[in-house]
Amino acid sequence: MDRGKNVHFDNRWTAGNDDVARRFAAEIVRTKPDIIFVVGTTTVSSVLHQTRSMPIVFVTAADPVQVGFVKSLARPGGNATGLAGFEDSMGTKWLQLLKEIAPMVARALYLHSESRANLMMLPALQSTAAGSGVQLLLANVHSALEIERALDAHAGSAHLGLIVPPNSIVGVNRKLVIARAAQYGFPAIYANRRFPADGGLMSYGIDRVDQYRRGAQYVDRILRGAQPVICRSS
């Protein structure tokens, strides 16, 4: 290692592929790192499946208690800690904002990847949609082709809005989603600011850069001997 440096980073990028996440999780654990920093609910699950002893710091959209990553927010226990970015009720806010900017929306298409985080947000969204007289449509996608098919199926639909929760598949293909939404005139709300930065209409969600910064602080504290503590982002 170079003089003046005491940290080596070994990076992996899954591009939203669950099979790749499982393979990379096994590879990383075999290298026996001092700590593992993981982003994404499915990827965190893959890493925890490989080790329950190596320290893990995560950034995840799902409630870490509900998905079983930790025992509780106050006392995580085990070998994992980190930051949880979204409340289950977030879907309520997405629909409210979508209706504010496009009052004529009568149907909302929820473009999700069937991840646990996406499904956990669904009940609150369904309840809000029913209360506001909006028909909620579900599109479960796992590839660029499925995204195209899901959006193309509603080409020409009047008063349709698009709700895009946080998930890796759609994130990787965000320019495709943005282009299709513009092509068909769908008002859309996204969970990540990268979408409006690339031309999407609007977003409502967490500051991911701040999450990673705070996650790095967790890594530093744990490497210095601190015990895991979990935090919800605000």
BAFI-3210 file (N, C-alpha, C; in Angstrom, 3 decimals, decimal comma, padded with zeros to 6 digits):
// residues 234
n [1|2|3|4|5|6|7|8|9|10|11|12|13|14|15|16|17|18|19|20|21|22|23|24|25|26|27|28|29|30|31|32|33|34|35|36|37|38|39|40|41|42|43|44|45|46|47|48|49|50|51|52|53|54|55|56|57|58|59|60|61|62|63|64|65|66|67|68|69|70|71|72|73|74|75|76|77|78|79|80|81|82|83|84|85|86|87|88|89|90|91|92|93|94|95|96|97|98|99|100|101|102|103|104|105|106|107|108|109|110|111|112|113|114|115|116|117|118|119|120|121|122|123|124|125|126|127|128|129|130|131|132|133|134|135|136|137|138|139|140|141|142|143|144|145|146|147|148|149|150|151|152|153|154|155|156|157|158|159|160|161|162|163|164|165|166|167|168|169|170|171|172|173|174|175|176|177|178|179|180|181|182|183|184|185|186|187|188|189|190|191|192|193|194|195|196|197|198|199|200|201|202|203|204|205|206|207|208|209|210|211|212|213|214|215|216|217|218|219|220|221|222|223|224|225|226|227|228|229|230|231|232|233|234]
n.u [000,841|000,467|002,518|001,213|-001,380|-004,094|-006,319|-007,999|-010,058|-012,419|-014,415|-017,762|-020,293|-023,620|-025,621|-028,360|-028,939|-030,011|-028,846|-026,184|-025,650|-025,755|-023,591|-021,423|-021,583|-020,790|-018,171|-016,991|-017,185|-015,500|-013,034|-012,575|-012,965|-012,437|-014,697|-017,946|-019,568|-022,752|-025,182|-028,620|-031,552|-031,929|-029,286|-028,109|-029,439|-028,365|-025,680|-025,892|-026,825|-024,547|-022,803|-022,914|-021,291|-019,171|-018,655|-021,195|-022,244|-025,045|-027,009|-030,267|-033,521|-035,717|-037,551|-035,416|-035,986|-038,418|-037,667|-035,874|-033,149|-032,130|-032,745|-034,111|-034,646|-033,482|-031,821|-029,958|-028,483|-026,707|-024,644|-024,998|-025,672|-026,841|-028,361|-031,728|-033,795|-036,483|-039,860|-042,665|-044,980|-044,409|-045,400|-047,898|-047,327|-046,134|-048,287|-050,003|-048,489|-048,258|-050,921|-051,276|-049,686|-050,689|-053,748|-055,711|-055,116|-056,288|-055,649|-052,944|-049,795|-047,784|-044,548|-042,616|-040,172|-040,827|-039,406|-038,712|-038,782|-040,268|-042,730|-043,480|-044,135|-046,455|-049,115|-049,906|-049,958|-051,965|-054,159|-054,341|-054,807|-057,315|-058,850|-058,770|-059,948|-058,430|-057,363|-055,189|-052,551|-050,421|-047,099|-044,808|-041,448|-038,372|-036,330|-034,943|-036,453|-038,888|-039,669|-040,087|-042,236|-044,184|-044,711|-045,289|-047,650|-049,546|-049,665|-051,129|-053,082|-055,367|-055,142|-053,284|-050,904|-047,486|-045,769|-042,735|-041,035|-038,120|-035,814|-033,382|-033,443|-035,094|-033,705|-031,220|-032,120|-033,147|-033,116|-034,463|-037,022|-037,692|-037,685|-039,778|-041,947|-042,076|-042,570|-045,149|-046,558|-046,926|-047,365|-044,958|-043,646|-040,732|-038,549|-035,978|-033,583|-031,962|-033,484|-035,142|-032,906|-031,957|-033,900|-036,463|-039,783|-040,333|-039,206|-039,396|-037,883|-035,126|-031,863|-029,422|-026,658|-026,006|-026,699|-024,719|-022,475|-022,951|-023,027|-020,341|-019,265|-020,268|-018,864|-016,258|-016,476|-017,090|-014,822|-013,112|-013,933|-016,508|-019,885|-022,614|-025,164|-028,336|-029,947|-032,577|-032,934|-033,666]
n.v [-001,189|002,296|004,821|006,777|006,099|004,186|002,705|000,447|000,181|-001,997|-002,378|-003,152|-003,378|-003,913|-003,255|-003,502|-006,195|-009,162|-011,729|-011,154|-009,617|-011,545|-013,155|-011,360|-010,710|-013,082|-013,201|-010,901|-011,428|-013,603|-012,382|-011,401|-008,685|-005,769|-004,301|-004,002|-002,015|-001,402|-000,808|-000,634|-002,616|-005,360|-006,096|-005,763|-007,809|-010,010|-009,909|-010,214|-012,778|-014,141|-013,580|-013,294|-012,171|-010,432|-006,901|-004,746|-001,932|-000,267|001,320|001,703|001,408|000,155|-000,519|-001,437|-003,032|-004,337|-005,896|-007,562|-007,016|-005,853|-006,014|-003,998|-000,407|001,034|-000,837|-002,456|-004,923|-007,934|-007,895|-005,753|-002,368|000,998|003,255|004,098|004,982|005,554|006,002|003,806|005,100|006,857|006,687|007,887|010,623|010,914|010,472|012,551|014,835|014,408|014,691|017,340|018,700|017,740|017,787|016,465|013,796|010,573|007,969|006,099|004,859|002,559|002,015|-000,545|-002,840|-005,096|-005,315|-005,675|-003,216|-001,592|-002,955|-002,719|-000,064|000,055|-000,511|001,902|003,673|002,529|002,864|005,659|006,237|005,021|006,583|009,034|008,664|007,724|005,441|002,850|001,440|-001,355|-002,061|-004,424|-004,644|-005,906|-005,469|-003,540|-004,006|-004,899|-002,580|-000,873|-002,232|-002,061|000,698|001,317|-000,050|001,640|003,727|006,587|006,682|008,561|011,027|009,742|009,128|008,767|006,927|006,436|004,433|003,975|001,946|-000,336|-001,364|000,366|002,686|002,298|002,329|004,879|006,989|005,917|005,579|008,258|009,319|007,851|008,624|011,339|011,149|010,021|011,810|011,539|012,763|012,600|011,373|010,896|008,969|009,706|012,284|012,212|011,666|014,021|015,598|014,487|015,182|014,441|015,033|015,677|015,098|013,450|012,792|011,317|012,732|011,350|011,649|012,775|010,619|008,722|010,082|010,180|007,469|006,844|008,002|006,275|003,962|004,766|005,158|002,573|001,137|002,229|001,070|001,445|000,532|-000,830|001,453|002,469|004,596|006,681|008,381|011,825]
n.w [000,000|-000,735|000,719|003,350|002,908|004,072|003,472|001,387|-001,417|-002,737|-005,363|-006,556|-009,071|-009,562|-011,341|-010,990|-011,265|-009,943|-009,883|-010,436|-008,189|-006,140|-006,867|-006,718|-004,019|-002,784|-003,764|-002,622|000,142|000,338|000,116|002,599|003,836|005,976|006,407|004,902|002,580|001,452|-001,070|-001,676|-001,378|-002,230|-002,760|-000,259|001,113|-000,258|000,529|003,311|003,346|002,831|004,935|008,447|010,223|009,411|009,515|008,292|006,516|005,412|002,792|002,201|000,645|001,736|004,803|007,284|009,482|008,928|006,731|007,880|008,264|010,541|014,119|015,517|015,332|017,397|018,645|016,720|016,584|015,617|012,626|010,957|010,002|009,309|006,963|006,469|003,853|003,022|004,056|004,537|003,888|001,876|-000,715|-000,607|-000,576|-003,085|-004,862|-004,108|-004,813|-007,538|-008,348|-007,701|-009,551|-011,900|-012,162|-013,637|-013,733|-013,696|-013,597|-012,316|-012,999|-011,485|-011,579|-010,960|-009,492|-008,186|-005,881|-002,354|-001,028|-002,798|-002,802|-000,135|000,061|-001,306|-000,104|001,301|-000,823|-002,408|-000,737|-000,601|-003,296|-003,683|-001,987|-003,253|-005,645|-007,769|-010,176|-009,603|-011,328|-011,877|-012,812|-013,221|-013,617|-015,003|-016,724|-019,488|-021,774|-020,696|-019,410|-021,594|-022,835|-020,821|-020,650|-023,318|-023,613|-022,654|-024,353|-025,716|-023,800|-021,937|-019,348|-017,690|-015,203|-014,020|-011,591|-010,068|-008,026|-005,827|-007,381|-008,644|-011,287|-012,816|-012,292|-013,582|-016,165|-016,540|-018,454|-020,589|-019,463|-018,923|-021,527|-022,760|-021,154|-021,786|-024,519|-024,596|-023,139|-020,370|-017,174|-014,620|-011,527|-009,658|-007,485|-007,205|-007,592|-009,799|-012,007|-012,769|-013,228|-015,534|-017,283|-016,531|-015,090|-012,233|-008,818|-005,638|-002,741|-000,944|-000,122|-001,752|-001,938|000,514|002,110|001,418|002,305|005,053|005,485|005,059|007,305|009,224|008,530|009,153|011,934|012,836|012,037|013,805|016,090|017,109|018,091|016,135|015,035|014,003|011,545|010,327|007,285|006,682]
ca.u [000,000|001,261|002,759|000,213|-002,716|-004,350|-007,593|-008,110|-011,455|-012,692|-015,772|-018,562|-021,502|-024,540|-026,519|-029,715|-029,099|-029,997|-027,878|-024,859|-025,520|-025,438|-022,229|-020,483|-021,617|-019,936|-016,783|-016,520|-017,035|-014,309|-011,821|-012,499|-012,685|-012,684|-016,074|-018,604|-020,551|-023,676|-026,299|-029,736|-032,170|-031,636|-027,856|-027,875|-029,918|-027,401|-024,470|-026,226|-026,953|-023,193|-022,093|-023,564|-020,235|-018,419|-019,403|-021,838|-022,943|-025,902|-027,944|-031,353|-034,810|-036,709|-037,446|-034,499|-036,590|-039,413|-037,042|-035,067|-031,720|-031,803|-033,820|-034,868|-033,888|-032,697|-030,818|-029,922|-027,969|-026,085|-023,438|-025,361|-026,247|-026,808|-029,347|-032,949|-034,116|-037,875|-040,948|-043,646|-046,050|-043,909|-046,264|-048,973|-046,825|-045,930|-049,567|-050,490|-047,749|-048,610|-052,234|-051,145|-049,107|-051,514|-055,045|-056,574|-054,708|-057,326|-055,010|-051,523|-049,044|-046,694|-043,532|-041,780|-039,395|-041,245|-038,484|-039,430|-039,000|-041,371|-043,968|-043,846|-044,726|-047,671|-050,398|-050,252|-050,280|-053,270|-055,175|-054,471|-055,419|-058,735|-059,498|-058,790|-060,622|-057,451|-057,149|-053,774|-052,127|-049,106|-046,246|-043,645|-040,445|-037,062|-035,377|-035,289|-037,527|-040,142|-040,035|-040,653|-043,546|-045,122|-045,091|-045,912|-049,003|-050,459|-049,546|-052,418|-054,011|-055,621|-055,173|-052,450|-049,685|-046,485|-045,091|-041,562|-040,376|-036,682|-035,370|-032,183|-033,753|-035,561|-032,632|-030,252|-032,780|-033,938|-033,267|-035,524|-038,294|-037,937|-038,011|-041,107|-042,924|-042,200|-043,173|-046,574|-047,178|-047,287|-046,729|-044,299|-042,888|-039,701|-038,025|-034,566|-033,369|-031,255|-034,466|-035,329|-031,621|-031,819|-035,016|-037,756|-040,621|-040,082|-038,886|-039,563|-037,186|-034,000|-030,601|-028,572|-025,270|-025,889|-026,709|-023,398|-021,553|-023,210|-022,600|-018,887|-019,002|-020,521|-017,727|-015,118|-016,710|-017,010|-013,413|-012,455|-014,375|-017,861|-020,918|-023,604|-026,346|-029,042|-030,543|-033,429|-032,647|-034,784]
ca.v [000,000|003,510|005,532|007,789|005,569|003,016|002,114|-000,054|000,002|-003,004|-002,006|-003,982|-002,712|-004,979|-002,743|-003,953|-007,608|-009,946|-012,816|-010,535|-009,219|-012,741|-013,591|-010,395|-010,820|-014,226|-012,831|-009,929|-012,083|-014,459|-011,573|-011,096|-007,269|-005,303|-003,828|-004,006|-000,952|-001,941|000,054|-001,340|-003,630|-006,706|-006,343|-005,960|-009,153|-010,965|-009,889|-010,800|-014,226|-014,693|-013,416|-012,696|-011,803|-009,274|-005,638|-004,251|-000,652|-000,259|002,376|000,922|002,081|-000,557|-000,485|-002,536|-003,918|-005,165|-006,881|-008,466|-006,701|-005,549|-006,365|-002,784|000,799|001,436|-001,866|-003,260|-006,267|-008,542|-007,326|-004,752|-001,088|001,895|004,313|003,737|006,207|005,825|005,489|003,062|006,007|007,787|006,631|008,861|011,935|010,899|010,632|013,895|015,797|014,163|015,279|018,792|019,226|017,269|017,474|015,625|012,396|009,685|006,670|006,222|003,629|002,374|001,256|-001,091|-004,037|-006,138|-005,388|-005,568|-001,803|-001,125|-003,584|-002,199|001,260|-000,080|-000,389|003,303|004,259|002,005|003,497|007,051|006,233|004,710|007,732|010,189|008,286|007,435|004,015|002,526|000,351|-001,856|-002,594|-005,069|-004,698|-006,416|-005,223|-002,416|-004,454|-004,907|-001,180|-000,407|-002,855|-001,552|002,059|001,298|-000,598|002,721|004,808|007,146|006,718|009,909|011,267|008,748|009,621|007,735|006,979|005,564|004,299|003,698|000,580|-000,320|-001,638|001,596|003,665|002,048|002,642|006,086|007,804|005,268|005,910|009,688|009,530|007,310|009,470|012,559|010,787|009,754|012,889|011,117|013,448|011,547|011,710|009,902|008,974|010,089|013,547|011,979|011,651|015,377|016,094|013,959|015,617|014,040|016,135|016,062|014,005|013,684|011,701|011,611|013,198|010,173|012,039|012,915|009,262|008,109|010,800|009,711|006,073|006,842|008,293|005,022|003,079|005,261|004,906|001,131|000,749|002,717|000,270|001,763|-000,469|-000,374|002,239|002,708|005,918|006,964|009,658|012,756]
ca.w [000,000|-000,821|001,968|003,638|002,662|004,914|003,095|000,018|-001,807|-003,758|-005,775|-007,440|-009,563|-009,976|-012,391|-010,735|-011,597|-008,706|-010,002|-010,299|-006,785|-005,349|-007,211|-006,177|-002,560|-002,429|-004,056|-001,639|001,449|000,284|000,279|004,028|004,095|007,340|006,452|003,596|002,396|000,457|-001,463|-002,310|-000,527|-002,704|-002,604|001,179|001,419|-000,812|001,356|004,611|003,144|002,795|006,201|009,598|011,166|008,930|009,656|007,078|006,562|004,226|002,423|001,623|000,558|002,548|006,257|007,614|010,483|008,253|005,842|008,679|008,300|011,939|015,042|015,789|015,020|018,567|018,921|015,493|016,798|014,444|012,031|009,957|010,402|008,177|006,796|005,755|003,160|002,684|004,871|003,752|003,482|000,865|-001,886|-000,421|-000,985|-004,537|-005,543|-003,809|-005,629|-008,943|-008,558|-007,625|-010,780|-013,022|-011,527|-014,465|-013,648|-013,170|-013,420|-012,016|-013,248|-010,518|-012,313|-009,890|-009,833|-007,242|-004,747|-001,092|-000,735|-003,637|-002,364|001,184|-000,117|-002,105|000,602|001,554|-002,121|-002,807|000,106|-001,034|-004,619|-003,519|-001,355|-004,152|-006,880|-008,810|-010,421|-009,536|-012,196|-011,489|-013,875|-012,627|-014,680|-014,608|-017,800|-020,358|-022,659|-019,946|-019,191|-022,858|-023,028|-019,822|-021,003|-024,651|-023,486|-022,284|-025,332|-026,094|-022,671|-021,433|-017,902|-017,013|-014,579|-013,759|-010,292|-010,138|-006,729|-005,950|-007,667|-009,467|-012,690|-013,441|-012,181|-014,648|-017,445|-016,317|-019,662|-021,357|-018,817|-019,135|-022,942|-023,030|-020,468|-022,588|-025,805|-024,442|-022,380|-019,021|-016,047|-013,832|-010,333|-009,400|-006,122|-007,217|-008,300|-011,062|-013,095|-013,300|-013,725|-016,891|-018,111|-015,992|-014,618|-010,841|-007,898|-004,204|-002,063|-000,075|-000,694|-001,748|-001,675|001,969|002,661|001,243|003,190|006,411|005,510|005,218|008,716|009,941|008,257|009,936|013,358|013,109|011,920|015,016|017,221|017,584|017,885|015,128|015,344|012,743|011,418|009,177|006,647|006,675]
c.u [000,877|001,392|001,711|-001,215|-002,923|-005,686|-007,534|-009,576|-011,539|-014,151|-016,430|-019,812|-022,431|-025,474|-027,938|-029,989|-028,953|-028,974|-026,447|-024,615|-025,133|-023,995|-021,189|-020,431|-020,714|-018,465|-016,212|-016,265|-015,790|-013,011|-011,593|-012,137|-012,959|-014,121|-016,633|-019,647|-021,443|-024,817|-027,379|-030,243|-031,810|-030,168|-027,490|-028,284|-028,928|-026,155|-024,744|-026,420|-025,583|-022,468|-022,970|-022,540|-019,434|-019,258|-019,923|-022,492|-023,752|-026,616|-029,049|-032,647|-035,829|-036,486|-036,586|-035,033|-037,566|-038,784|-036,072|-033,572|-031,247|-032,997|-034,712|-034,012|-032,987|-031,563|-030,751|-029,506|-027,275|-024,894|-023,727|-025,964|-026,220|-027,915|-030,519|-033,526|-035,583|-038,820|-041,938|-044,742|-045,624|-044,810|-047,417|-048,546|-046,616|-047,240|-050,132|-049,804|-048,078|-049,957|-052,188|-050,651|-049,917|-052,874|-055,934|-056,190|-055,802|-056,804|-053,520|-050,851|-047,837|-045,669|-042,501|-041,066|-039,710|-040,233|-039,283|-039,721|-040,190|-042,702|-044,419|-044,495|-046,098|-048,965|-050,836|-050,651|-051,659|-054,399|-055,420|-055,163|-056,926|-059,497|-059,624|-059,435|-059,698|-057,291|-055,644|-053,467|-050,714|-048,367|-044,961|-042,603|-039,089|-035,996|-035,833|-036,451|-038,869|-040,605|-040,695|-042,070|-044,589|-045,612|-045,782|-047,360|-050,021|-050,335|-050,933|-053,425|-054,150|-055,596|-054,400|-051,197|-048,771|-045,831|-043,958|-040,870|-038,898|-036,419|-034,278|-032,481|-034,165|-034,481|-031,600|-030,809|-033,582|-034,121|-034,338|-036,888|-038,660|-038,374|-039,411|-042,192|-043,154|-042,913|-044,689|-047,295|-047,640|-046,616|-046,175|-043,594|-041,967|-039,194|-036,609|-034,373|-032,586|-032,220|-034,752|-034,028|-031,376|-033,016|-036,386|-038,489|-040,283|-039,750|-039,175|-038,921|-036,018|-032,826|-029,617|-027,111|-025,035|-025,893|-025,329|-022,367|-021,712|-022,824|-021,099|-018,494|-019,235|-019,345|-016,530|-015,288|-016,568|-015,569|-012,613|-012,979|-015,759|-018,815|-021,963|-024,760|-027,015|-029,709|-031,447|-033,011|-033,885|-034,666]
c.v [001,239|004,174|006,637|007,342|004,311|002,338|001,668|-000,318|-001,027|-002,857|-003,047|-003,200|-003,772|-004,559|-003,280|-005,413|-008,455|-011,070|-012,295|-010,131|-010,406|-013,209|-012,652|-010,456|-011,950|-013,888|-011,902|-010,581|-012,971|-013,673|-011,160|-009,633|-006,901|-004,814|-003,813|-002,901|-001,349|-000,962|-000,800|-002,514|-005,057|-007,057|-006,552|-007,370|-010,213|-011,049|-010,529|-012,308|-014,896|-014,592|-012,755|-012,318|-010,580|-008,002|-005,141|-002,902|-000,552|001,066|001,673|001,717|001,451|-000,322|-001,668|-003,494|-004,874|-006,236|-007,795|-008,200|-006,444|-005,901|-005,169|-001,579|001,209|000,458|-002,820|-004,708|-006,785|-007,764|-006,201|-003,505|-000,170|002,908|003,827|005,005|006,539|005,227|004,761|003,975|006,984|007,818|007,619|010,227|011,995|011,156|012,036|014,935|015,647|014,810|016,806|019,371|018,827|016,837|016,537|014,140|011,571|008,271|006,883|004,868|003,582|001,440|000,721|-002,363|-005,206|-006,326|-005,228|-004,120|-001,266|-001,681|-003,067|-000,821|001,198|000,080|001,055|003,995|003,799|002,673|004,944|007,140|005,986|005,899|008,937|009,879|008,034|005,928|003,746|001,301|-000,055|-002,415|-003,105|-005,299|-005,163|-006,190|-004,018|-002,781|-004,441|-003,490|-000,619|-000,946|-002,278|-000,156|002,118|000,814|000,491|003,916|005,293|007,209|008,149|009,922|010,205|009,411|008,464|007,976|005,962|005,523|003,978|002,220|000,621|-000,489|-000,359|002,667|003,524|002,474|003,943|006,931|007,226|005,643|007,369|009,961|009,036|008,176|010,759|012,278|010,632|010,818|012,494|012,028|012,399|012,114|010,556|010,034|009,518|011,337|013,369|012,006|013,065|015,997|015,638|014,302|015,202|015,217|016,577|014,835|014,435|012,505|012,210|012,187|012,039|010,502|012,173|011,545|008,615|008,772|010,314|008,238|005,959|007,146|007,051|004,067|003,485|004,935|003,423|000,636|001,198|002,019|000,542|000,615|000,061|000,393|002,541|004,070|005,968|008,304|010,525|013,725]
c.w [000,000|000,535|002,140|003,369|003,493|004,600|001,634|-000,281|-002,927|-004,155|-006,678|-007,833|-010,133|-011,101|-012,238|-011,031|-010,330|-008,749|-009,836|-008,850|-005,910|-005,613|-006,607|-004,650|-002,091|-002,653|-002,983|-000,289|001,466|000,449|001,728|004,308|005,552|007,499|005,026|003,573|001,224|000,203|-002,122|-001,494|-000,947|-002,511|-001,138|001,582|000,935|000,056|002,717|004,512|003,182|004,130|007,249|010,659|010,710|009,088|008,311|007,374|005,282|004,046|001,663|001,596|001,504|004,036|006,686|008,670|009,796|007,373|006,577|008,705|009,723|012,816|015,347|015,434|016,172|018,852|017,728|015,725|015,552|013,919|011,045|010,591|009,198|008,169|005,962|005,148|002,986|003,714|003,971|003,204|002,388|-000,374|-001,811|-000,930|-002,493|-005,277|-005,308|-004,692|-007,113|-009,266|-008,498|-008,944|-012,015|-012,477|-012,332|-014,426|-012,982|-012,952|-013,200|-012,205|-012,327|-011,150|-011,323|-010,346|-008,910|-006,119|-003,463|-000,728|-001,517|-003,165|-001,004|001,093|-000,774|-001,304|000,856|000,262|-002,592|-002,023|-000,324|-002,390|-004,515|-002,942|-002,262|-005,495|-008,049|-008,954|-010,453|-010,388|-011,821|-012,696|-013,224|-013,716|-014,149|-015,674|-018,613|-021,272|-021,942|-019,633|-020,444|-023,056|-022,076|-020,186|-022,371|-024,588|-023,167|-023,220|-025,745|-024,971|-022,148|-019,908|-017,114|-016,461|-014,230|-012,404|-010,308|-008,788|-006,911|-006,242|-008,714|-010,955|-013,413|-013,378|-013,281|-015,999|-017,368|-017,582|-020,580|-020,785|-019,079|-020,575|-023,266|-022,376|-021,255|-023,908|-025,703|-023,620|-020,999|-017,987|-015,095|-012,618|-009,999|-007,964|-006,044|-008,072|-009,602|-012,248|-013,616|-013,803|-015,159|-017,778|-017,635|-015,371|-013,200|-010,011|-006,472|-003,494|-001,243|-000,848|-000,625|-001,462|-000,171|002,635|002,572|002,150|004,631|006,558|005,698|006,661|009,579|009,767|009,105|011,413|013,702|013,007|013,139|016,275|017,740|017,297|016,899|015,730|014,033|012,732|010,200|008,592|006,684|005,518]
res [m|d|r|g|k|n|v|h|f|d|n|r|w|t|a|g|n|d|d|v|a|r|r|f|a|a|e|i|v|r|t|k|p|d|i|i|f|v|v|g|t|t|t|v|s|s|v|l|h|q|t|r|s|m|p|i|v|f|v|t|a|a|d|p|v|q|v|g|f|v|k|s|l|a|r|p|g|g|n|a|t|g|l|a|g|f|e|d|s|m|g|t|k|w|l|q|l|l|k|e|i|a|p|m|v|a|r|a|l|y|l|h|s|e|s|r|a|n|l|m|m|l|p|a|l|q|s|t|a|a|g|s|g|v|q|l|l|l|a|n|v|h|s|a|l|e|i|e|r|a|l|d|a|h|a|g|s|a|h|l|g|l|i|v|p|p|n|s|i|v|g|v|n|r|k|l|v|i|a|r|a|a|q|y|g|f|p|a|i|y|a|n|r|r|f|p|a|d|g|g|l|m|s|y|g|i|d|r|v|d|q|y|r|r|g|a|q|y|v|d|r|i|l|r|g|a|q|p|v|i|c|r|s|s]
***
